[in-house]
Amino acid sequence: MSSDDGPRGIGRIGLVLPTGAWDRPGDGEAAADRVDRSDRADRSHGFDVLAGLARHAERAGFDGLWVDDRAGGRPSDARGLPREPQHPHGGELDRVNAGPEACSVLGALAMITDRPSLGALVADPFRRHPSTLAKQMTTVDVVAHGRALLGIAPPAPPGRPGLPASSAGPTPVRGEEEEAQARFAEVLRVARSLFTDDAPTWSGRWYRLAGAANRPRPVRAGGCPILVGPVATAADPSGSFPGRRTGDGDRGGSQADGLEPAARWADGVIFAGGADAVAPAVDRLARHCRRVGRDVSELTLLWTGEVEVASSLDVELRRMVDAGIQAFAVRITARTARSAATGSARAAACPDLGDVTAVAGVLRAVVGGLGATGRPAGGY
């Protein structure tokens, strides 16, 4: 990765690949006609579609590729149990969580890309033991020659996740919020120790390690960067992804879950919602950093949300930069596709390749004024 890829190699211009859509009946073949594919006999194979989109995104200038993590079952509560238990080992896969597991996909993407950072957006911290998650991400980092990123979701208040279920962290039952936050902090500390220490020993409330050697070691000094979020700065009562319209920061209440442990142990924070809500959340993060003896400039501040090609996109993204955002991981709205067989219209599985190129150009212009630290030349 080049020096332009942002602090600690966290890509500033990221694309979230639509892994959750590749198994929709009939989508693969239509999408495969619009992307570069490997020479596979099965033209509708989901990963071929995703691989073609990833290669096009890299050529278009995206320096980060992200995938949702669907490790299995519904998102968990404070005890690591599914929110609606149906099975003692993690619940049944439901429609929301249908899709591939992130680390496996990232390892495959590492083999077909050269430059972009590769990240999970985001892992439920209670679904895997943190040593398992750290080992999986370390393996991706080694295969990708130091390009892996770990996005990890903080607990959300019951009934107010403010995020799509595919990207939300654990939702503790009422009365267990403090326990969930404490366990989340322990997950971050255990993962960090496995990235940085040769053979860490840990004895905490939830996890124990005894000379846990994580080998091979991560490629980068300090291990894979850890980003906490998305922080739902503006809950969307409709349940759709915050940031579908990047200017609407006044919908719903605000929350800043995960900011305090992020200030202590993370390399970055992922924000969602409108610019009007992101700015005060960044201020809260800065206060947490001061309390724990860090400067907020040590963290990469990344925004994620859904965007579409529109004349206002440049203005909306610049408002995010003014609010403190240094990097982006965007989901590009897919155009409506019309079936050649039936003539019926439906949302396409993948965004239009022209839209991917156009959004990359807008993002490059927006982040072009950021310095080596990711801050505007004039500072905040």
Secondary structure, DSSP 8 states (H G I E B T S, - for coil): --GGG-GGG--SEEEEE-GGGTTSTTHHHHHHTTS---S-S-TT-HHHHHHHHHHHHHHHT--EEEE----SSS-B-TTS-BSS-SSTTT----TTT-S--HHHHHHHHHHH-SSSEEEEEEE-TTTS-HHHHHHHHHHHHHHTTS-EEEEE-----TT---S-TTT------TT-HHHHHHHHHHHHHHHHHHHH-SS--EE-SS-EESS----S--SSTT-S-EEEEEEESS--TT-S-TTSSTT-TTSS----TTHHHHHHH-SEEEEES-HHHHHHHHHHHHHHHHHTT--GGGSEEEEEEEE---TTHHHHHHHHHHHT--EEEEEE---EEE-TTT--EEE-SS--HHHHHHHHHHHHHHHTTB-TTSSBTT--
